Amino acid sequence: MTERVAILGTGNMGEAVLAGAIGAGWSPGEITATVRASEQGRAHAAAIRERHGVATTTENVAAVRDADLVVVAVKPKDLPGVLDEIAPALAAGAVVMSIAAGITTSAIETHLPAGTPVVRAMPNTPAQIGAGITAVAPGATADAPHLSLVERFLAGTGDVVRVAEKDLDAVTALSGAGPAYVFTVIDALAEAGVHVGLKRDIASRLAEQTVLGAARLAAESGEHPAVLRERVTSPAGTTAAGLRVLEDRAVRAAFLAAVEAARSRAVELGG
C-alpha cells in the first residue's frame, strides 16, 4: 500500500522532516508540501520542488484530501487556524502529526473530527542530514499502527523514541532546542581557538570535529560522560585547568537554567 503524506508548512523543520523521509526511501510522488500564499512562499515552493521533487501548493485543504499522514509543521500560534481549515477535508483514518512546541494532543483533537488519531512529535534540525532525534507521543485515539506510520516516516531523520506526552515540553527544551546550544559551544570553541593564535578555518574545523567526535564516542562507547571526561583529564594537566575555569564560570548551571527556561517557554506556548 502506498501512503500519501501532506506536510503543511514547509519551513526549516518541515523541510528537514521532508528531506529525512525522502532520504529513507519515501517517494517524492507520495508527498505534497504546502507553503504560504505569498511571493516569498512561491519562491520557496520552487526551491523545494527543485531540491526534493515533491509537489507543492499553497492550498492546505487540497493537500490533505487524500493524505494518510498529515504533518502539521506550522508555528504554534498558527496551528488552531490551520487545523480548523483542514478538518472538513481530512480523509477517514488520516493520522495528524504535529511538531508544534507546547500544543497538547487534547488541544489539537478539539479542532479535528472526533476520533482522529493525533501524534505529537518533537524533531530537531539535524534531522535534515539524518542525524536528528525525534520524540513522539500518541493522543487519545492514536494506537500502535498510527505510531508505526509516524515512526516509519521519521526514520530517515535519525533516532525516534516514544515518550509520555507529559515529557514532551522537557524534550523540546533539551533535544529540540539543544542544537542551538551546541552550535553556541562550537562557535565559542572556535573563537577561543582564534584568540589563542589559530587561523579561523583551522579553529572552526577543530571545534566542529571535536564536538562531533566526542558525541559519537559518548553514544557508541556506552560509557557515562563523566567517565569519558575523566579519561581526558590528567591530574594537574591542561584539561583539568580548563575544566576548573568552566566550573568556576558555572557552565553546568547555565545549561540547566537554559533547559529550564526553554521548558517553561514550551509550557507557555501550550497556553
C-alpha positions, 0 to 999 in steps of 0.5 A, spaced: 500 500 500 502 506 498 501 512 503 500 519 501 503 524 506 501 532 506 506 536 510 503 543 511 508 548 512 514 547 509 519 551 513 526 549 516 523 543 520 518 541 515 523 541 510 528 537 514 522 532 516 521 532 508 528 531 506 529 525 512 523 521 509 525 522 502 532 520 504 529 513 507 526 511 501 519 515 501 517 517 494 517 524 492 510 522 488 507 520 495 508 527 498 505 534 497 508 540 501 504 546 502 507 553 503 504 560 504 500 564 499 505 569 498 511 571 493 516 569 498 512 562 499 512 561 491 519 562 491 520 557 496 515 552 493 520 552 487 526 551 491 523 545 494 520 542 488 527 543 485 531 540 491 526 534 493 521 533 487 515 533 491 509 537 489 507 543 492 501 548 493 499 553 497 492 550 498 492 546 505 485 543 504 487 540 497 493 537 500 490 533 505 484 530 501 487 524 500 493 524 505 494 518 510 499 522 514 498 529 515 504 533 518 502 539 521 509 543 521 506 550 522 508 555 528 504 554 534 500 560 534 498 558 527 496 551 528 488 552 531 487 556 524 490 551 520 487 545 523 480 548 523 481 549 515 483 542 514 478 538 518 472 538 513 477 535 508 481 530 512 480 523 509 477 517 514 483 514 518 488 520 516 493 520 522 495 528 524 502 529 526 504 535 529 511 538 531 508 544 534 512 546 541 507 546 547 500 544 543 497 538 547 494 532 543 487 534 547 488 541 544 489 539 537 483 533 537 478 539 539 479 542 532 479 535 528 473 530 527 472 526 533 476 520 533 482 522 529 488 519 531 493 525 533 501 524 534 505 529 537 512 529 535 518 533 537 524 533 531 530 537 531 534 540 525 539 535 524 534 531 522 535 534 515 542 530 514 539 524 518 542 525 524 536 528 528 532 525 534 525 525 534 520 524 540 513 522 539 507 521 543 500 518 541 493 522 543 487 519 545 485 515 539 492 514 536 494 506 537 500 502 535 499 502 527 498 510 527 505 510 531 508 505 526 506 510 520 509 516 524 515 512 526 516 509 519 516 516 516 521 519 521 526 514 520 530 517 515 531 523 520 535 519 525 533 516 532 525 516 534 523 514 541 516 514 544 515 518 550 509 520 555 506 526 552 507 529 559 515 529 557 514 532 551 515 540 553 522 537 557 524 534 550 523 540 546 527 544 551 533 539 551 533 535 544 529 540 540 532 546 542 539 543 544 542 544 537 542 551 538 546 550 544 551 546 541 552 550 535 553 556 541 559 551 544 562 550 537 562 557 535 565 559 542 570 553 541 572 556 535 573 563 537 577 561 543 581 557 538 582 564 534 584 568 540 589 563 542 593 564 535 589 559 530 587 561 523 579 561 523 578 555 518 583 551 522 579 553 529 572 552 526 574 545 523 577 543 530 571 545 534 566 542 529 570 535 529 571 535 536 564 536 538 562 531 533 567 526 535 566 526 542 558 525 541 559 519 537 564 516 542 559 518 548 553 514 544 557 508 541 562 507 547 556 506 552 560 509 557 557 515 562 560 522 560 563 523 566 567 517 565 569 519 558 571 526 561 575 523 566 579 519 561 581 526 558 583 529 564 590 528 567 591 530 574 594 537 574 594 537 566 591 542 561 584 539 561 583 539 568 585 547 568 580 548 563 575 544 566 576 548 573 575 555 569 568 552 566 566 550 573 568 556 576 564 560 570 558 555 572 557 552 565 553 546 568 548 551 571 547 555 565 545 549 561 540 547 566 537 554 567 537 554 559 533 547 559 529 550 564 527 556 561 526 553 554 521 548 558 517 553 561 517 557 554 514 550 551 509 550 557 507 557 555 506 556 548 501 550 550 497 556 553 
